[in-house]
C-alpha cells in the first residue's frame, strides 16, 4: 500500500523532522492507527512534498523523520480564483463559511468588519483569530483532499476590503438589488476565472459600504427575492460559480 499523504504547514518542519499535535496527530495515530516505522508522505503549502517515516509517537504528538523532499510540479488548476470577501458574522458562523468555502474551492478569504457586524474584533485579538481561521481552512483542505490551503486575511472595514485589486470580475451580493439577478450578470469563459464576491453580515451592508464597493468596480447583484443568511449566500455563490466554470 502506498504511504498515506498529509497536508502540513511548512513551519512544522525543522531540522530534518516534522512534528505535529492536534488534528494531524489525531488523524495519523488515532484514526489511521499508524505507528513508529510507518512511511508517510507530507505536502506543505509551498508545494514541497516530503517522504518520511514516523520516528516517535507520544500521548500528544508525533514526529516524522524526513528522508527526502522535492518541489512537486505545481498542480495547475483550471478552476476559477474566487475570493470570498466576507463581513464578519456573529458566533461561529465564520467557521462554517471557512470550512464549507474551502471544500467548495474558494481561493482565499478576505474577512472584514462590516458596519453592522455584531462581533467587533479588537486589535489585540486579530492574531489569535487569524491563527484559528487558518487552522480551520488547513483542516478543511486536508479533509477534502485539496493540495493548497486558502489564504485568510483580515481587513479593518469595507473601505479597505473594497480596495482589494487584481480580480477581473467583482460582485457585491445585495438583497436590495431589483434590476440585476446573478443570472443576468455572470459571464462565462475567461472573465469568470478571477472573481471577488462581497457578502454582508447578518444585518446587511450600510448604504455607504455599498457605495464604496460600487466605486471600486463591484457590481450589486441579487440572489433572488428570499433573504438568505450570510453563510448561505457565501456557500450558494461559490457553488454557482464553480458550476458555471465547469468545475463541478
Ligand atoms: N439586510 C438584511 C439581511 C442581510 S443578509 C436584513 O437584515 O433583512 C446577509 C448578507 O447576505 C447580505 O448582506 C447579502 O450580502 C447576502 N444576501 C442575502 N440574501 C441575499 C439575496 N437575496 N440577494 C443578494 N444577496 C443576499
Boltz pocket constraint, residues with backbone or C-beta under 6 A from the ligand:
constraints:
  - pocket:
      binder: B
      contacts: [[A, 172], [A, 173], [A, 174], [A, 175], [A, 176], [A, 198], [A, 199], [A, 200], [A, 201], [A, 202], [A, 203], [A, 204], [A, 205], [A, 221], [A, 222], [A, 223], [A, 224], [A, 225], [A, 226], [A, 227], [A, 228], [A, 229], [A, 230], [A, 233]]
      max_distance: 6.0
